[in-house]
């Protein structure tokens, strides 16, 4: 469950960075009232933590990852 939540947050972050790179438009900041708003900062922090968590997926055995997601 935690792996899926982390992956979802990483995907949200990737979409946001893609929109920044392609259109110079920060979706998270737009939705939550600016990059310096507390909600935006919390989301940015959660996405960063999720990215760090997803690094652990590289070091897990394939069977272990599959058994955790079932």
PDB file as gemmi writes it, atoms N, CA and C in Angstrom:
CRYST1    1.000    1.000    1.000  90.00  90.00  90.00 P 1                      
ATOM      1  N   UNK A   1       0.830  -1.198   0.000  1.00  0.00           N  
ATOM      2  CA  UNK A   1       0.000   0.000   0.000  1.00  0.00           C  
ATOM      3  C   UNK A   1       0.877   1.266   0.000  1.00  0.00           C  
ATOM      4  N   UNK A   2       1.905   1.260   0.836  1.00  0.00           N  
ATOM      5  CA  UNK A   2       2.792   2.421   0.911  1.00  0.00           C  
ATOM      6  C   UNK A   2       3.544   2.624  -0.401  1.00  0.00           C  
ATOM      7  N   UNK A   3       3.924   1.513  -1.048  1.00  0.00           N  
ATOM      8  CA  UNK A   3       4.606   1.617  -2.335  1.00  0.00           C  
ATOM      9  C   UNK A   3       3.711   2.276  -3.383  1.00  0.00           C  
ATOM     10  N   UNK A   4       2.450   1.904  -3.408  1.00  0.00           N  
ATOM     11  CA  UNK A   4       1.518   2.474  -4.388  1.00  0.00           C  
ATOM     12  C   UNK A   4       1.261   3.948  -4.118  1.00  0.00           C  
ATOM     13  N   UNK A   5       1.133   4.314  -2.858  1.00  0.00           N  
ATOM     14  CA  UNK A   5       0.938   5.718  -2.503  1.00  0.00           C  
ATOM     15  C   UNK A   5       2.163   6.538  -2.907  1.00  0.00           C  
ATOM     16  N   UNK A   6       3.337   6.004  -2.630  1.00  0.00           N  
ATOM     17  CA  UNK A   6       4.569   6.697  -3.008  1.00  0.00           C  
ATOM     18  C   UNK A   6       4.661   6.839  -4.525  1.00  0.00           C  
ATOM     19  N   UNK A   7       4.320   5.780  -5.239  1.00  0.00           N  
ATOM     20  CA  UNK A   7       4.364   5.840  -6.692  1.00  0.00           C  
ATOM     21  C   UNK A   7       3.366   6.858  -7.230  1.00  0.00           C  
ATOM     22  N   UNK A   8       2.179   6.926  -6.654  1.00  0.00           N  
ATOM     23  CA  UNK A   8       1.184   7.915  -7.062  1.00  0.00           C  
ATOM     24  C   UNK A   8       1.712   9.333  -6.868  1.00  0.00           C  
ATOM     25  N   UNK A   9       2.337   9.600  -5.733  1.00  0.00           N  
ATOM     26  CA  UNK A   9       2.888  10.923  -5.478  1.00  0.00           C  
ATOM     27  C   UNK A   9       4.035  11.248  -6.439  1.00  0.00           C  
ATOM     28  N   UNK A  10       4.837  10.257  -6.767  1.00  0.00           N  
ATOM     29  CA  UNK A  10       5.927  10.480  -7.721  1.00  0.00           C  
ATOM     30  C   UNK A  10       5.360  10.804  -9.110  1.00  0.00           C  
ATOM     31  N   UNK A  11       4.295  10.136  -9.495  1.00  0.00           N  
ATOM     32  CA  UNK A  11       3.658  10.420 -10.783  1.00  0.00           C  
ATOM     33  C   UNK A  11       3.085  11.837 -10.788  1.00  0.00           C  
ATOM     34  N   UNK A  12       2.453  12.235  -9.697  1.00  0.00           N  
ATOM     35  CA  UNK A  12       1.939  13.607  -9.589  1.00  0.00           C  
ATOM     36  C   UNK A  12       3.088  14.605  -9.734  1.00  0.00           C  
ATOM     37  N   UNK A  13       4.201  14.320  -9.080  1.00  0.00           N  
ATOM     38  CA  UNK A  13       5.359  15.191  -9.190  1.00  0.00           C  
ATOM     39  C   UNK A  13       5.912  15.239 -10.604  1.00  0.00           C  
ATOM     40  N   UNK A  14       5.921  14.094 -11.271  1.00  0.00           N  
ATOM     41  CA  UNK A  14       6.430  14.051 -12.647  1.00  0.00           C  
ATOM     42  C   UNK A  14       5.531  14.852 -13.588  1.00  0.00           C  
ATOM     43  N   UNK A  15       4.230  14.722 -13.418  1.00  0.00           N  
ATOM     44  CA  UNK A  15       3.308  15.496 -14.243  1.00  0.00           C  
ATOM     45  C   UNK A  15       3.482  16.983 -13.977  1.00  0.00           C  
ATOM     46  N   UNK A  16       3.633  17.348 -12.715  1.00  0.00           N  
ATOM     47  CA  UNK A  16       3.822  18.758 -12.374  1.00  0.00           C  
ATOM     48  C   UNK A  16       5.114  19.303 -12.985  1.00  0.00           C  
ATOM     49  N   UNK A  17       6.221  18.547 -12.843  1.00  0.00           N  
ATOM     50  CA  UNK A  17       7.485  19.000 -13.425  1.00  0.00           C  
ATOM     51  C   UNK A  17       7.423  19.043 -14.944  1.00  0.00           C  
ATOM     52  N   UNK A  18       6.686  18.118 -15.543  1.00  0.00           N  
ATOM     53  CA  UNK A  18       6.503  18.153 -16.988  1.00  0.00           C  
ATOM     54  C   UNK A  18       5.775  19.409 -17.435  1.00  0.00           C  
ATOM     55  N   UNK A  19       4.761  19.789 -16.675  1.00  0.00           N  
ATOM     56  CA  UNK A  19       4.036  21.014 -17.031  1.00  0.00           C  
ATOM     57  C   UNK A  19       4.896  22.254 -16.809  1.00  0.00           C  
ATOM     58  N   UNK A  20       5.761  22.215 -15.810  1.00  0.00           N  
ATOM     59  CA  UNK A  20       6.683  23.337 -15.598  1.00  0.00           C  
ATOM     60  C   UNK A  20       7.675  23.415 -16.752  1.00  0.00           C  
ATOM     61  N   UNK A  21       8.215  22.272 -17.146  1.00  0.00           N  
ATOM     62  CA  UNK A  21       9.203  22.255 -18.214  1.00  0.00           C  
ATOM     63  C   UNK A  21       8.631  22.619 -19.578  1.00  0.00           C  
ATOM     64  N   UNK A  22       7.441  22.133 -19.866  1.00  0.00           N  
ATOM     65  CA  UNK A  22       6.864  22.363 -21.186  1.00  0.00           C  
ATOM     66  C   UNK A  22       6.119  23.693 -21.301  1.00  0.00           C  
ATOM     67  N   UNK A  23       5.412  24.054 -20.238  1.00  0.00           N  
ATOM     68  CA  UNK A  23       4.514  25.209 -20.328  1.00  0.00           C  
ATOM     69  C   UNK A  23       4.819  26.323 -19.317  1.00  0.00           C  
ATOM     70  N   UNK A  24       5.847  26.125 -18.495  1.00  0.00           N  
ATOM     71  CA  UNK A  24       6.167  27.056 -17.414  1.00  0.00           C  
ATOM     72  C   UNK A  24       4.945  27.298 -16.523  1.00  0.00           C  
ATOM     73  N   UNK A  25       4.243  26.207 -16.219  1.00  0.00           N  
ATOM     74  CA  UNK A  25       3.018  26.279 -15.423  1.00  0.00           C  
ATOM     75  C   UNK A  25       3.081  25.245 -14.316  1.00  0.00           C  
ATOM     76  N   UNK A  26       3.061  25.683 -13.072  1.00  0.00           N  
ATOM     77  CA  UNK A  26       3.126  24.815 -11.899  1.00  0.00           C  
ATOM     78  C   UNK A  26       1.705  24.481 -11.455  1.00  0.00           C  
ATOM     79  N   UNK A  27       1.274  23.270 -11.747  1.00  0.00           N  
ATOM     80  CA  UNK A  27      -0.107  22.861 -11.457  1.00  0.00           C  
ATOM     81  C   UNK A  27      -0.388  22.872  -9.965  1.00  0.00           C  
ATOM     82  N   UNK A  28       0.518  22.322  -9.162  1.00  0.00           N  
ATOM     83  CA  UNK A  28       0.306  22.249  -7.716  1.00  0.00           C  
ATOM     84  C   UNK A  28       0.170  23.649  -7.121  1.00  0.00           C  
ATOM     85  N   UNK A  29       1.041  24.541  -7.514  1.00  0.00           N  
ATOM     86  CA  UNK A  29       0.962  25.917  -7.003  1.00  0.00           C  
ATOM     87  C   UNK A  29      -0.319  26.602  -7.456  1.00  0.00           C  
ATOM     88  N   UNK A  30      -0.723  26.341  -8.677  1.00  0.00           N  
ATOM     89  CA  UNK A  30      -1.947  26.937  -9.197  1.00  0.00           C  
ATOM     90  C   UNK A  30      -3.172  26.455  -8.414  1.00  0.00           C  
ATOM     91  N   UNK A  31      -3.217  25.163  -8.118  1.00  0.00           N  
ATOM     92  CA  UNK A  31      -4.368  24.612  -7.396  1.00  0.00           C  
ATOM     93  C   UNK A  31      -4.409  25.096  -5.954  1.00  0.00           C  
ATOM     94  N   UNK A  32      -3.246  25.176  -5.314  1.00  0.00           N  
ATOM     95  CA  UNK A  32      -3.215  25.437  -3.873  1.00  0.00           C  
ATOM     96  C   UNK A  32      -2.747  26.831  -3.492  1.00  0.00           C  
ATOM     97  N   UNK A  33      -2.742  27.766  -4.431  1.00  0.00           N  
ATOM     98  CA  UNK A  33      -2.540  29.161  -4.070  1.00  0.00           C  
ATOM     99  C   UNK A  33      -1.110  29.658  -4.038  1.00  0.00           C  
ATOM    100  N   UNK A  34      -0.253  29.147  -4.883  1.00  0.00           N  
ATOM    101  CA  UNK A  34       1.114  29.652  -4.952  1.00  0.00           C  
ATOM    102  C   UNK A  34       2.124  28.690  -4.374  1.00  0.00           C  
ATOM    103  N   UNK A  35       3.351  28.823  -4.841  1.00  0.00           N  
ATOM    104  CA  UNK A  35       4.420  27.913  -4.422  1.00  0.00           C  
ATOM    105  C   UNK A  35       4.785  28.085  -2.959  1.00  0.00           C  
ATOM    106  N   UNK A  36       4.525  29.249  -2.396  1.00  0.00           N  
ATOM    107  CA  UNK A  36       4.900  29.472  -0.999  1.00  0.00           C  
ATOM    108  C   UNK A  36       3.756  29.183  -0.029  1.00  0.00           C  
ATOM    109  N   UNK A  37       2.582  28.774  -0.532  1.00  0.00           N  
ATOM    110  CA  UNK A  37       1.490  28.435   0.382  1.00  0.00           C  
ATOM    111  C   UNK A  37       1.848  27.169   1.147  1.00  0.00           C  
ATOM    112  N   UNK A  38       1.330  27.048   2.333  1.00  0.00           N  
ATOM    113  CA  UNK A  38       1.677  25.919   3.196  1.00  0.00           C  
ATOM    114  C   UNK A  38       1.222  24.599   2.589  1.00  0.00           C  
ATOM    115  N   UNK A  39       0.062  24.577   1.929  1.00  0.00           N  
ATOM    116  CA  UNK A  39      -0.429  23.338   1.334  1.00  0.00           C  
ATOM    117  C   UNK A  39       0.483  22.902   0.176  1.00  0.00           C  
ATOM    118  N   UNK A  40       0.886  23.840  -0.660  1.00  0.00           N  
ATOM    119  CA  UNK A  40       1.805  23.514  -1.757  1.00  0.00           C  
ATOM    120  C   UNK A  40       3.121  22.987  -1.219  1.00  0.00           C  
ATOM    121  N   UNK A  41       3.633  23.614  -0.198  1.00  0.00           N  
ATOM    122  CA  UNK A  41       4.906  23.176   0.386  1.00  0.00           C  
ATOM    123  C   UNK A  41       4.792  21.788   0.988  1.00  0.00           C  
ATOM    124  N   UNK A  42       3.648  21.481   1.603  1.00  0.00           N  
ATOM    125  CA  UNK A  42       3.428  20.138   2.155  1.00  0.00           C  
ATOM    126  C   UNK A  42       3.396  19.112   1.027  1.00  0.00           C  
ATOM    127  N   UNK A  43       2.692  19.422  -0.053  1.00  0.00           N  
ATOM    128  CA  UNK A  43       2.617  18.498  -1.183  1.00  0.00           C  
ATOM    129  C   UNK A  43       3.995  18.305  -1.807  1.00  0.00           C  
ATOM    130  N   UNK A  44       4.741  19.391  -2.001  1.00  0.00           N  
ATOM    131  CA  UNK A  44       6.090  19.265  -2.547  1.00  0.00           C  
ATOM    132  C   UNK A  44       6.959  18.384  -1.648  1.00  0.00           C  
ATOM    133  N   UNK A  45       6.828  18.536  -0.342  1.00  0.00           N  
ATOM    134  CA  UNK A  45       7.598  17.734   0.610  1.00  0.00           C  
ATOM    135  C   UNK A  45       7.187  16.273   0.551  1.00  0.00           C  
ATOM    136  N   UNK A  46       5.879  16.008   0.464  1.00  0.00           N  
ATOM    137  CA  UNK A  46       5.407  14.627   0.375  1.00  0.00           C  
ATOM    138  C   UNK A  46       5.880  13.962  -0.919  1.00  0.00           C  
ATOM    139  N   UNK A  47       5.884  14.708  -2.007  1.00  0.00           N  
ATOM    140  CA  UNK A  47       6.373  14.169  -3.279  1.00  0.00           C  
ATOM    141  C   UNK A  47       7.867  13.843  -3.168  1.00  0.00           C  
ATOM    142  N   UNK A  48       8.626  14.699  -2.516  1.00  0.00           N  
ATOM    143  CA  UNK A  48      10.058  14.448  -2.329  1.00  0.00           C  
ATOM    144  C   UNK A  48      10.294  13.204  -1.474  1.00  0.00           C  
ATOM    145  N   UNK A  49       9.548  13.058  -0.400  1.00  0.00           N  
ATOM    146  CA  UNK A  49       9.679  11.875   0.462  1.00  0.00           C  
ATOM    147  C   UNK A  49       9.290  10.624  -0.306  1.00  0.00           C  
ATOM    148  N   UNK A  50       8.226  10.726  -1.118  1.00  0.00           N  
ATOM    149  CA  UNK A  50       7.802   9.581  -1.926  1.00  0.00           C  
ATOM    150  C   UNK A  50       8.884   9.194  -2.929  1.00  0.00           C  
ATOM    151  N   UNK A  51       9.536  10.186  -3.516  1.00  0.00           N  
ATOM    152  CA  UNK A  51      10.628   9.893  -4.437  1.00  0.00           C  
ATOM    153  C   UNK A  51      11.766   9.161  -3.748  1.00  0.00           C  
ATOM    154  N   UNK A  52      12.097   9.596  -2.556  1.00  0.00           N  
ATOM    155  CA  UNK A  52      13.139   8.905  -1.787  1.00  0.00           C  
ATOM    156  C   UNK A  52      12.712   7.485  -1.441  1.00  0.00           C  
ATOM    157  N   UNK A  53      11.451   7.305  -1.094  1.00  0.00           N  
ATOM    158  CA  UNK A  53      10.931   5.972  -0.784  1.00  0.00           C  
ATOM    159  C   UNK A  53      11.037   5.059  -2.011  1.00  0.00           C  
ATOM    160  N   UNK A  54      10.722   5.602  -3.186  1.00  0.00           N  
ATOM    161  CA  UNK A  54      10.737   4.800  -4.411  1.00  0.00           C  
ATOM    162  C   UNK A  54      12.147   4.361  -4.799  1.00  0.00           C  
ATOM    163  N   UNK A  55      13.160   5.019  -4.288  1.00  0.00           N  
ATOM    164  CA  UNK A  55      14.533   4.564  -4.527  1.00  0.00           C  
ATOM    165  C   UNK A  55      14.706   3.141  -3.994  1.00  0.00           C  
ATOM    166  N   UNK A  56      14.010   2.814  -2.900  1.00  0.00           N  
ATOM    167  CA  UNK A  56      14.129   1.476  -2.315  1.00  0.00           C  
ATOM    168  C   UNK A  56      13.625   0.397  -3.257  1.00  0.00           C  
ATOM    169  N   UNK A  57      12.758   0.751  -4.213  1.00  0.00           N  
ATOM    170  CA  UNK A  57      12.256  -0.241  -5.166  1.00  0.00           C  
ATOM    171  C   UNK A  57      13.380  -0.797  -6.038  1.00  0.00           C  
ATOM    172  N   UNK A  58      14.406  -0.003  -6.278  1.00  0.00           N  
ATOM    173  CA  UNK A  58      15.535  -0.464  -7.081  1.00  0.00           C  
ATOM    174  C   UNK A  58      16.320  -1.575  -6.394  1.00  0.00           C  
ATOM    175  N   UNK A  59      16.288  -1.615  -5.082  1.00  0.00           N  
ATOM    176  CA  UNK A  59      17.122  -2.536  -4.321  1.00  0.00           C  
ATOM    177  C   UNK A  59      16.359  -3.734  -3.780  1.00  0.00           C  
ATOM    178  N   UNK A  60      15.092  -3.837  -4.099  1.00  0.00           N  
ATOM    179  CA  UNK A  60      14.300  -4.979  -3.650  1.00  0.00           C  
ATOM    180  C   UNK A  60      14.336  -6.076  -4.701  1.00  0.00           C  
ATOM    181  N   UNK A  61      14.229  -7.293  -4.219  1.00  0.00           N  
ATOM    182  CA  UNK A  61      14.133  -8.416  -5.142  1.00  0.00           C  
ATOM    183  C   UNK A  61      12.764  -8.380  -5.801  1.00  0.00           C  
ATOM    184  N   UNK A  62      12.692  -8.827  -7.030  1.00  0.00           N  
ATOM    185  CA  UNK A  62      11.439  -8.783  -7.789  1.00  0.00           C  
ATOM    186  C   UNK A  62      10.326  -9.538  -7.073  1.00  0.00           C  
ATOM    187  N   UNK A  63      10.598 -10.705  -6.523  1.00  0.00           N  
ATOM    188  CA  UNK A  63       9.578 -11.476  -5.819  1.00  0.00           C  
ATOM    189  C   UNK A  63       9.044 -10.732  -4.612  1.00  0.00           C  
ATOM    190  N   UNK A  64       9.926 -10.028  -3.918  1.00  0.00           N  
ATOM    191  CA  UNK A  64       9.519  -9.275  -2.744  1.00  0.00           C  
ATOM    192  C   UNK A  64       8.584  -8.140  -3.128  1.00  0.00           C  
ATOM    193  N   UNK A  65       8.876  -7.448  -4.202  1.00  0.00           N  
ATOM    194  CA  UNK A  65       8.028  -6.343  -4.664  1.00  0.00           C  
ATOM    195  C   UNK A  65       6.676  -6.883  -5.086  1.00  0.00           C  
ATOM    196  N   UNK A  66       6.636  -7.991  -5.812  1.00  0.00           N  
ATOM    197  CA  UNK A  66       5.372  -8.561  -6.270  1.00  0.00           C  
ATOM    198  C   UNK A  66       4.523  -9.042  -5.106  1.00  0.00           C  
ATOM    199  N   UNK A  67       5.135  -9.651  -4.097  1.00  0.00           N  
ATOM    200  CA  UNK A  67       4.360 -10.156  -2.966  1.00  0.00           C  
ATOM    201  C   UNK A  67       3.804  -9.018  -2.117  1.00  0.00           C  
ATOM    202  N   UNK A  68       4.476  -7.880  -2.060  1.00  0.00           N  
ATOM    203  CA  UNK A  68       3.988  -6.749  -1.300  1.00  0.00           C  
ATOM    204  C   UNK A  68       2.815  -6.075  -1.990  1.00  0.00           C  
ATOM    205  N   UNK A  69       2.768  -6.130  -3.311  1.00  0.00           N  
ATOM    206  CA  UNK A  69       1.713  -5.448  -4.056  1.00  0.00           C  
ATOM    207  C   UNK A  69       0.470  -6.293  -4.248  1.00  0.00           C  
ATOM    208  N   UNK A  70       0.513  -7.554  -3.926  1.00  0.00           N  
ATOM    209  CA  UNK A  70      -0.670  -8.423  -4.083  1.00  0.00           C  
ATOM    210  C   UNK A  70      -1.636  -8.274  -2.945  1.00  0.00           C  
TER     211      UNK A  70                                                      
END                                                                             
